[in-house]
């Protein structure tokens, strides 16, 4: 079985989980092989090259990695990404960096999970084993030194059949916090969160269902020393140094889709997709609070910066929302479901679940780029005017 076919099978088993990302700090393809775009709020169904219009954006291939990409993160201008049995670092300009094999104790088939954390010295990747019927295999996490890719440690979850999903990772001070869960829906799982020494992998504390209650984990992040664990029973707050439960937000809802969390923390606010809503939940007094209902079945975690929140749906709709008020600034659509979104100071990039890549002017939603690229629903990211596209082969393009 091809690894991406297997991923689609797992994603179809019901609810899934992912990494609730801290920022600033499955879908089937439709028939058409060429992405099209419905009119946006500006009413322009195609790239407008008339006088005064936004300039068309073009891409020039810079480098490739044949190992492919499932998820991408950027840290201080450097790309980090994972794939099937694979972790890598790459500079944005020429792709130089390191790579590592992530098989673990005989687990030969492992999906790159939406689980990543870093500090100034180490990066941590999570992996979900491809489980055949009856197999009892646990998720595992690998830490590497950032400067040379030397493996520092590996931590594996219990191989008991209920902790096979790497559900997220984050860092609080010198503690890496790792979350594992199971597939499915409802509040029947046995969630497990570890706090480990990021340098050695020594387990400092753990929080199981006696702390988190029976549930499935939808993602994890940290803010101001506290750990936010998104579960099917609401969001649980743990002390980052001890794992002690210090609070619960039972009416905060964070969804997940295709192994990825639909939640993201930015500037004192948790932004989350849940069924047909995108909502903002304040973590402190300076955070914002709003809910934008009826946007469709959200398929990507909101991408957030200081002024804009952008989310996509399984139906192929893209919504750019004012960060402070939740008001929709503009909307657009692509032919297939939205697989990944990235924003820059000037553009919003959208990769669909098939072979469509689209870019919009971030303030108006005007279409500035449309091409076919084999992203197939995998991640995309931008660093210093270089766009890295996931897929069976990772391809970096200079943005012109």
Secondary structure, 3 states (H helix, E strand, C coil): CCHHHHHHHHHCCCCCCCCCEEECCCCCCCCCCCCCEECCCCCCCCCCCCCCCCCCCCEEEEEEECCCECEEEEECCEEEEEECCEEEEEECCCCCEEEEECCECCECCEEEEEEEEECCCEEEEEEEECCCCCCCCCCEEEEEECCCCCEEEEEECCCCCCCCEEEEEEEECCEEEEEEECCCCCCCCCCEEEEEECCCCCEEEEECHHHHCCCCEEEEEEECCEEEEEECCEEEEEECCCCCEEEEECCCCCCEECCEECEEEECCEEEEEECCEEEEEECCCCCCCEEECCCCCECCCCEECCCEEEEEECCCEEEEEECCCCCEEEEEEECCCEEEEEECCCEEEEEECCCEEEEEECCCCCEEEEEECCCCCCCEEEECCEEEECECCEEEEEEC
